[in-house]
Amino acid sequence: MSDNAKLINTIIIKGILENTSPFVIGTGKGDIIDIEIIKDEIGNPYIPATSFVGALRHHISKNFKEEDKKIWEYFWGSKNANNSEAVQSHIIVSDAKIKNGKDKSYIAVRDGVAIDEKRGIAKDKAKYDYEIVNKDLKFEFKAEIKIRKNFKDKEVEILKILKTILTELGAGKVQFGAFTTKGFGRFKLKNLQILKFDFPDDGVNYLKYLQHGDLQKDKLDLSKIDSLPLKDNNDCIITADFSIKSSLIISSYTTDPKDPDKVHIKYDDKNVLTGTSLKGAIRSRVFKIVNTLCKNNQEENNDLRKLFGWADTENKEKTKYKSRIIIDESIVEDVIEKEQTRIKIDRFTGGVMSGALFQSKPLWHNDENVQLKIKIKDTKDWEIGLLLLVLKDLWNEDLPIGGEKNIGRGVLKGKKIEIVYKGQKYIIEKSTNDDEADKIAINDTNKQVLEGFVKKFLERVRDWDVR
């Protein structure tokens, strides 16, 4: 080993990763479930280091500028097509195992279905089941960074990358696993501890650390280290607050005979508005709006595919797009949960069908706030205009969410919409004037800008019509 490759520093990073939303890191199709969660030797879910580092590197490279290519490759590792001049990664991350063993059920099962955009109904044989890891669990995080003699004078640049990573993880901005565009896989790094060992002076202390796993040592202070500069960001964040007009149910089924036949989906005993249901309803309405305005059907519209994501399930094309729209899950609190018994009517006789009595337990309007948080990555103006038309339908009680829509469930009433785009904030609120209860409050400047987004969308529609 050359003298330049001599190890002179090791930085140890320890902390707790807490998932603030459910996550899915799967092993592929199982015998019973379509997507099974990856588990360790005792059956607990964990976060593989390969998934973690891959998603982390992608997030940092997507959002921050690479100041020094050589340092970047030293930190993350790299190789070219023929594997020559490969650079080994100098950040080492361990699998994140769940903390404190198994004391409750960590995994739940959800189901989904693909929707036909043209007809607005479920596709034939398109139902699937998948496991999720419940939110608010704690995983042990550990990473090491090696600094060798030939990069000693570049230590500050290496620490800048580290500072950026820890800042993004601490803010909960990095997502891991599958279904990230539906709000899954959000984590926050907490209880952070950073230790630095300088060799050969700290050799004995490092051996003690390896032996005991803990050491009373001063933490490495990154407060005076800058983060990497941000790339230009055209992301749009939409936060919309609604109330339930009557009732809402996103169905979940139990095996307990004492429970109703259908209850609203929960995790940790909290009612949740799932990102999958929200995104499915919004996507379906988007295609309905576009097909209403266009002369020809836009089912194969590439602009919409790139916006909402698309993959060829029949393998006729190799092209696939990752969705640029992310819709978070949200907790629905302060609602009333009340069981309702229903019957099925024979449409020919008008009488009750034998054996068709069933119970459902929806959420009923009380004093709740239903929040939708939508992020559009690399936004174009016309995309905001299109989403504004969908939000208008939600606001005006014309786009129900969830199940049992045929009896009036899932209708929302608008309260407030906040749009943040290119450093500007646009707010639409329900009027506080009792005489104008059905109207909205928005200043004239914001109104003109938002109408401009809708005009951009209409111009885009005309482009699609002439193709």
C-alpha positions as CSV (number, residue, x, y, z in Angstrom):
1,M,0.0,0.0,0.0
2,S,1.4,3.4,-1.0
3,D,2.0,6.1,1.6
4,N,-0.8,8.2,0.0
5,A,-3.4,5.5,0.8
6,K,-2.6,5.5,4.5
7,L,-5.7,6.0,6.7
8,I,-5.4,9.2,8.7
9,N,-9.0,9.9,9.8
10,T,-12.1,7.9,10.5
11,I,-15.4,9.8,11.1
12,I,-18.2,7.8,12.8
13,I,-21.8,8.9,12.5
14,K,-24.5,7.4,14.7
15,G,-28.1,8.3,15.2
16,I,-31.7,7.1,15.0
17,L,-33.7,7.0,11.7
18,E,-37.4,7.4,12.4
19,N,-39.8,6.8,9.5
20,T,-42.4,9.6,9.5
21,S,-44.5,7.8,6.9
22,P,-44.9,4.1,6.1
23,F,-42.3,2.6,3.8
24,V,-41.9,-0.3,1.4
25,I,-38.6,-1.9,0.7
26,G,-39.5,-5.2,-0.8
27,T,-38.1,-8.6,-1.8
28,G,-40.3,-9.0,-4.8
29,K,-43.4,-11.1,-5.2
30,G,-44.2,-13.5,-2.4
31,D,-46.4,-16.6,-2.3
32,I,-49.4,-14.8,-1.0
33,I,-48.6,-11.0,-1.1
34,D,-47.5,-9.3,-4.4
35,I,-44.8,-7.3,-2.6
36,E,-43.3,-8.6,0.6
37,I,-41.2,-6.4,3.0
38,I,-37.5,-7.4,3.3
39,K,-36.9,-8.8,6.8
40,D,-33.9,-9.8,8.9
41,E,-33.2,-13.2,10.4
42,I,-35.7,-12.8,13.2
43,G,-38.5,-11.4,11.0
44,N,-38.1,-7.7,11.7
45,P,-38.1,-5.1,8.8
46,Y,-34.8,-3.3,8.2
47,I,-33.3,-0.8,5.7
48,P,-30.6,-2.3,3.5
49,A,-27.5,-0.2,3.2
50,T,-27.6,-0.6,-0.6
51,S,-31.1,1.0,-0.9
52,F,-30.3,3.7,1.6
53,V,-27.0,4.8,0.0
54,G,-28.4,4.6,-3.6
55,A,-31.4,6.8,-2.7
56,L,-29.2,9.2,-0.7
57,R,-26.7,9.7,-3.5
58,H,-29.5,10.3,-6.0
59,H,-31.1,12.9,-3.8
60,I,-27.9,14.8,-3.1
61,S,-26.8,14.7,-6.8
62,K,-30.3,15.8,-7.9
63,N,-30.6,18.8,-5.6
64,F,-27.0,20.0,-5.0
65,K,-24.1,21.1,-7.2
66,E,-21.1,18.8,-7.5
67,E,-18.2,21.3,-6.7
68,D,-15.3,18.9,-7.2
69,K,-15.8,15.8,-9.3
70,K,-12.7,14.0,-7.9
71,I,-13.9,14.5,-4.3
72,W,-17.4,13.4,-5.3
73,E,-16.1,10.2,-6.7
74,Y,-13.8,9.7,-3.7
75,F,-16.8,10.1,-1.4
76,W,-19.4,8.0,-3.2
77,G,-17.2,5.7,-5.4
78,S,-17.4,5.4,-9.2
79,K,-16.5,3.1,-12.1
80,N,-16.7,3.4,-15.8
81,A,-18.2,1.0,-18.3
82,N,-15.2,-1.4,-18.5
83,N,-14.5,-1.2,-14.7
84,S,-11.1,0.5,-15.2
85,E,-10.0,3.3,-13.0
86,A,-12.7,2.4,-10.4
87,V,-12.8,4.4,-7.2
88,Q,-13.9,2.7,-4.0
89,S,-16.6,4.5,-2.0
90,H,-15.2,6.0,1.2
91,I,-18.5,6.2,3.0
92,I,-19.5,2.9,4.6
93,V,-23.1,2.5,5.8
94,S,-24.5,-0.4,7.8
95,D,-27.9,-1.9,7.4
96,A,-30.4,0.0,9.6
97,K,-31.9,-2.5,12.1
98,I,-35.0,-1.8,14.1
99,K,-34.2,-0.6,17.7
100,N,-35.4,-2.4,20.8
101,G,-36.4,-5.7,19.3
102,K,-40.0,-6.8,18.5
103,D,-42.7,-5.6,20.9
104,K,-45.5,-4.9,18.5
105,S,-46.7,-5.5,14.9
106,Y,-44.5,-3.5,12.5
107,I,-46.1,-4.7,9.3
108,A,-49.5,-4.1,7.7
109,V,-51.0,-5.2,4.4
110,R,-52.7,-2.8,2.0
111,D,-54.3,-3.4,-1.4
112,G,-54.4,-1.4,-4.6
113,V,-56.0,-1.5,-8.0
114,A,-55.0,0.0,-11.4
115,I,-57.5,2.4,-12.9
116,D,-58.4,2.6,-16.6
117,E,-58.0,6.4,-17.4
118,K,-60.3,6.1,-20.3
119,R,-63.3,4.7,-18.5
120,G,-62.5,5.6,-14.9
121,I,-63.0,2.1,-13.5
122,A,-60.7,-0.6,-12.3
123,K,-58.7,-2.5,-14.9
124,D,-59.5,-6.2,-15.2
125,K,-57.1,-8.4,-13.1
126,A,-55.2,-5.3,-11.9
127,K,-55.7,-5.7,-8.1
128,Y,-52.6,-6.2,-6.0
129,D,-51.6,-6.5,-2.3
130,Y,-48.5,-5.2,-0.7
131,E,-46.9,-5.1,2.8
132,I,-46.0,-1.8,4.4
133,V,-43.9,-1.0,7.4
134,N,-45.9,1.2,9.8
135,K,-44.7,4.7,10.6
136,D,-43.0,6.1,13.7
137,L,-40.5,3.2,14.1
138,K,-36.9,3.7,15.1
139,F,-33.9,2.3,13.3
140,E,-30.3,2.4,14.3
141,F,-28.2,4.4,11.9
142,K,-24.4,4.0,11.6
143,A,-22.0,5.2,9.0
144,E,-18.2,5.7,8.7
145,I,-16.2,8.0,6.4
146,K,-12.5,7.2,5.7
147,I,-10.0,9.9,4.9
148,R,-6.7,8.9,3.5
149,K,-3.4,10.9,3.3
150,N,-3.7,11.9,-0.4
151,F,-7.1,13.6,0.4
152,K,-6.0,15.2,3.7
153,D,-6.0,18.7,2.2
154,K,-9.6,18.1,0.8
155,E,-11.1,17.3,4.2
156,V,-13.3,20.4,4.2
157,E,-14.8,19.5,0.9
158,I,-15.5,16.0,2.2
159,L,-17.2,17.5,5.3
160,K,-19.3,19.7,3.1
161,I,-20.8,16.6,1.5
162,L,-21.4,15.1,4.9
163,K,-23.0,18.3,6.3
164,T,-25.3,18.3,3.3
165,I,-26.3,14.7,3.9
166,L,-27.0,15.1,7.6
167,T,-28.9,18.4,7.0
168,E,-31.2,16.7,4.4
169,L,-31.7,13.6,6.6
170,G,-32.4,15.8,9.7
171,A,-35.0,17.8,7.7
172,G,-36.7,14.6,6.5
173,K,-36.3,15.4,2.9
174,V,-34.9,12.1,1.7
175,Q,-37.2,9.2,0.8
176,F,-36.3,5.5,0.5
177,G,-38.0,2.4,-1.0
178,A,-41.0,2.1,-3.3
179,F,-44.1,4.3,-3.7
180,T,-42.2,7.4,-2.7
181,T,-44.4,9.4,-5.1
182,K,-47.4,8.4,-3.0
183,G,-45.9,9.7,0.2
184,F,-44.1,6.6,1.4
185,G,-40.5,6.3,2.7
186,R,-40.0,9.5,4.6
187,F,-37.3,9.4,7.3
188,K,-35.8,11.8,9.8
189,L,-32.4,11.5,11.4
190,K,-32.4,12.2,15.2
191,N,-30.1,11.8,18.2
192,L,-27.1,12.5,15.9
193,Q,-23.6,11.9,17.2
194,I,-20.4,12.4,15.1
195,L,-17.0,11.3,16.3
196,K,-13.6,11.8,14.6
197,F,-10.5,9.7,15.2
198,D,-7.2,11.0,14.1
199,F,-4.5,8.4,13.4
200,P,-2.1,7.4,14.9
201,D,-2.9,9.6,18.0
202,D,-6.5,8.2,18.5
203,G,-5.6,4.6,17.7
204,V,-6.1,3.3,21.2
205,N,-9.4,5.2,21.6
206,Y,-10.6,3.8,18.3
207,L,-9.9,0.3,19.4
208,K,-11.8,1.0,22.6
209,Y,-14.7,2.3,20.6
210,L,-14.8,-0.8,18.4
211,Q,-14.7,-3.0,21.6
212,H,-17.3,-1.2,23.6
213,G,-19.4,0.6,20.9
214,D,-19.4,3.8,22.9
215,L,-16.8,6.4,23.9
216,Q,-16.8,9.6,25.9
217,K,-15.3,11.8,23.2
218,D,-15.9,15.3,22.0
219,K,-18.2,15.4,19.0
220,L,-17.1,16.7,15.6
221,D,-18.6,20.2,15.2
222,L,-19.9,20.8,11.7
223,S,-21.6,24.1,12.5
224,K,-18.9,26.1,10.7
225,I,-18.9,23.9,7.6
226,D,-21.0,25.0,4.7
227,S,-23.4,22.7,2.8
228,L,-23.1,22.2,-0.9
229,P,-24.8,24.9,-3.0
230,L,-28.3,24.1,-4.2
231,K,-29.2,23.6,-7.8
232,D,-31.9,25.8,-9.3
233,N,-35.2,24.5,-8.0
234,N,-38.5,24.7,-9.9
235,D,-40.4,22.5,-7.6
236,C,-44.0,23.5,-6.7
237,I,-45.5,22.7,-3.2
238,I,-49.3,22.7,-2.9
239,T,-50.9,22.4,0.5
240,A,-54.7,22.2,0.5
241,D,-57.0,22.1,3.6
242,F,-60.5,20.6,3.3
243,S,-63.3,19.3,5.6
244,I,-65.5,16.3,4.9
245,K,-69.0,17.2,3.7
246,S,-70.7,14.2,5.1
247,S,-68.6,11.0,5.4
248,L,-65.5,9.4,4.0
249,I,-64.2,5.8,3.8
250,I,-61.1,4.3,2.3
251,S,-62.0,0.7,2.9
252,S,-59.9,-1.7,4.9
253,Y,-61.1,-5.2,5.8
254,T,-60.5,-7.1,9.0
255,T,-60.6,-10.8,9.9
256,D,-62.2,-10.2,13.3
257,P,-65.9,-11.3,13.1
258,K,-66.8,-8.6,15.7
259,D,-65.6,-5.8,13.5
260,P,-67.8,-4.2,10.7
261,D,-67.4,-5.6,7.2
262,K,-65.6,-2.4,6.1
263,V,-63.7,0.2,8.2
264,H,-61.6,3.2,7.3
265,I,-57.9,2.4,6.8
266,K,-55.6,3.1,9.8
267,Y,-52.1,2.7,11.1
268,D,-51.2,2.9,14.7
269,D,-55.0,3.3,15.4
270,K,-55.0,6.6,13.5
271,N,-57.2,7.3,10.5
272,V,-55.2,8.0,7.4
273,L,-55.9,9.5,4.0
274,T,-53.6,7.5,1.8
275,G,-51.4,8.9,-0.9
276,T,-52.4,6.1,-3.2
277,S,-56.1,6.9,-3.1
278,L,-55.5,10.7,-3.5
279,K,-53.1,10.2,-6.4
280,G,-55.4,7.8,-8.1
281,A,-58.4,10.1,-7.9
282,I,-56.4,13.1,-9.0
283,R,-54.8,11.2,-11.9
284,S,-58.2,10.0,-13.1
285,R,-59.7,13.5,-13.0
286,V,-56.7,14.9,-14.9
287,F,-57.3,12.5,-17.8
288,K,-61.0,13.4,-17.7
289,I,-60.3,17.1,-17.9
290,V,-57.8,16.7,-20.7
291,N,-60.0,14.3,-22.7
292,T,-62.9,16.7,-22.3
293,L,-60.9,19.6,-23.8
294,C,-59.1,17.6,-26.5
295,K,-60.7,16.4,-29.7
296,N,-58.7,13.1,-29.7
297,N,-58.2,10.8,-26.7
298,Q,-55.0,11.5,-24.7
299,E,-54.6,8.1,-23.0
300,E,-51.1,7.9,-24.6
301,N,-50.1,11.5,-23.9
302,N,-46.4,11.5,-23.1
303,D,-46.5,14.8,-21.2
304,L,-49.1,13.4,-18.8
305,R,-47.1,10.1,-18.6
306,K,-44.0,12.0,-17.6
307,L,-46.0,14.0,-15.0
308,F,-47.8,11.1,-13.3
309,G,-45.4,8.2,-14.2
310,W,-45.9,5.4,-16.6
311,A,-44.5,1.9,-17.3
312,D,-45.5,-0.5,-20.0
313,T,-47.0,-3.5,-18.2
314,E,-47.3,-5.4,-21.5
315,N,-43.6,-5.0,-22.3
316,K,-44.4,-3.5,-25.8
317,E,-42.2,-0.5,-25.1
318,K,-39.0,-0.2,-23.0
319,T,-39.7,3.4,-22.0
320,K,-40.8,4.1,-18.5
321,Y,-41.2,7.4,-16.5
322,K,-41.0,8.0,-12.8
323,S,-43.8,10.2,-11.5
324,R,-42.8,13.8,-10.8
325,I,-45.9,14.3,-8.6
326,I,-45.5,13.3,-4.9
327,I,-48.7,13.2,-2.8
328,D,-48.2,12.6,0.9
329,E,-50.3,10.6,3.3
330,S,-52.1,12.6,6.0
331,I,-53.6,11.8,9.4
332,V,-57.4,12.6,9.7
333,E,-58.2,13.6,13.3
334,D,-61.2,14.9,15.2
335,V,-63.7,12.9,13.1
336,I,-66.6,10.8,14.3
337,E,-66.4,7.1,13.6
338,K,-69.8,5.6,13.6
339,E,-71.0,2.2,12.2
340,Q,-73.7,2.2,9.6
341,T,-75.8,-0.9,8.5
342,R,-76.6,-1.1,4.9
343,I,-78.6,-3.5,2.6
344,K,-78.5,-4.4,-1.0
345,I,-81.6,-3.9,-3.2
346,D,-82.7,-6.2,-5.9
347,R,-83.1,-3.8,-8.9
348,F,-85.8,-6.0,-10.5
349,T,-88.1,-6.6,-7.5
350,G,-87.2,-3.5,-5.5
351,G,-86.9,-5.7,-2.4
352,V,-84.0,-6.5,-0.1
353,M,-81.6,-9.2,-1.5
354,S,-81.3,-12.2,0.8
355,G,-78.0,-12.3,2.8
356,A,-77.0,-8.9,1.6
357,L,-76.8,-7.1,5.0
358,F,-73.5,-5.5,5.7
359,Q,-71.9,-2.9,8.0
360,S,-69.4,-0.2,7.2
361,K,-67.8,2.3,9.6
362,P,-66.8,5.5,7.8
363,L,-65.5,8.8,9.1
364,W,-68.2,11.4,9.7
365,H,-67.8,15.2,9.6
366,N,-67.1,16.8,12.9
367,D,-64.3,19.3,13.4
368,E,-61.7,17.7,11.2
369,N,-59.0,19.1,8.9
370,V,-58.2,16.9,5.8
371,Q,-54.9,18.1,4.4
372,L,-53.5,17.3,0.9
373,K,-49.8,18.0,0.3
374,I,-48.7,17.8,-3.3
375,K,-45.2,18.3,-4.7
376,I,-44.5,18.7,-8.4
377,K,-40.8,18.2,-9.2
378,D,-39.2,20.3,-12.0
379,T,-42.5,22.0,-12.5
380,K,-43.8,23.6,-15.7
381,D,-46.3,26.4,-15.5
382,W,-49.0,24.5,-17.4
383,E,-48.8,21.6,-14.9
384,I,-49.8,24.0,-12.1
385,G,-52.7,25.2,-14.2
386,L,-53.9,21.6,-14.7
387,L,-53.6,20.8,-10.9
388,L,-55.6,24.0,-10.2
389,L,-58.5,22.7,-12.2
390,V,-58.4,19.5,-10.3
391,L,-58.3,21.4,-7.0
392,K,-61.2,23.5,-8.2
393,D,-63.3,20.3,-8.6
394,L,-62.2,19.1,-5.1
395,W,-63.1,22.5,-3.6
396,N,-66.5,22.6,-5.4
397,E,-67.4,19.1,-4.1
398,D,-67.2,17.5,-7.6
399,L,-64.4,15.0,-7.0
400,P,-65.1,12.4,-4.3
401,I,-62.2,10.5,-2.7
402,G,-62.2,6.8,-1.5
403,G,-65.1,4.3,-1.6
404,E,-68.9,4.2,-1.6
405,K,-69.0,7.3,-3.8
406,N,-72.4,6.1,-5.1
407,I,-74.0,7.0,-1.7
408,G,-72.3,10.4,-1.4
409,R,-69.2,9.5,0.6
410,G,-65.8,11.1,0.0
411,V,-66.9,14.6,-0.9
412,L,-64.7,17.4,0.4
413,K,-65.3,21.1,1.1
414,G,-62.5,23.6,0.5
415,K,-61.0,25.7,3.2
416,K,-57.6,26.9,2.1
417,I,-55.0,26.3,-0.6
418,E,-51.4,27.5,-0.4
419,I,-49.1,27.3,-3.5
420,V,-45.3,27.9,-3.2
421,Y,-43.5,28.2,-6.5
422,K,-40.2,30.0,-7.5
423,G,-40.1,31.8,-4.1
424,Q,-43.6,33.1,-4.4
425,K,-46.6,32.1,-2.2
426,Y,-50.2,32.2,-3.5
427,I,-53.1,31.7,-1.1
428,I,-56.7,30.9,-1.8
429,E,-59.1,30.9,1.2
430,K,-62.7,30.4,1.9
431,S,-64.4,33.8,2.4
432,T,-65.0,34.8,6.0
433,N,-67.9,37.0,5.0
434,D,-71.1,35.3,6.0
435,D,-72.9,36.8,3.0
436,E,-70.3,35.3,0.6
437,A,-69.8,31.9,2.3
438,D,-69.6,30.0,-1.0
439,K,-67.0,32.4,-2.5
440,I,-63.2,32.5,-2.2
441,A,-60.8,35.2,-1.0
442,I,-57.7,35.9,-3.1
443,N,-55.9,39.1,-3.9
444,D,-56.0,40.4,-7.5
445,T,-52.3,39.9,-8.1
446,N,-52.4,36.2,-7.1
447,K,-55.5,35.7,-9.1
448,Q,-53.9,37.0,-12.3
449,V,-50.8,34.8,-11.8
450,L,-52.9,31.6,-11.1
451,E,-55.2,32.4,-14.1
452,G,-52.0,32.7,-16.1
453,F,-51.1,29.1,-15.2
454,V,-54.5,27.9,-16.4
455,K,-54.0,29.8,-19.7
456,K,-50.6,28.0,-20.1
457,F,-52.4,24.7,-19.7
458,L,-55.0,25.6,-22.3
459,E,-52.2,26.6,-24.7
460,R,-50.7,23.1,-24.1
461,V,-54.0,21.5,-24.8
462,R,-54.1,23.2,-28.2
463,D,-50.6,21.8,-28.9
464,W,-51.8,18.3,-28.1
465,D,-54.8,18.7,-30.5
466,V,-52.7,19.5,-33.5
467,R,-50.3,16.5,-33.0
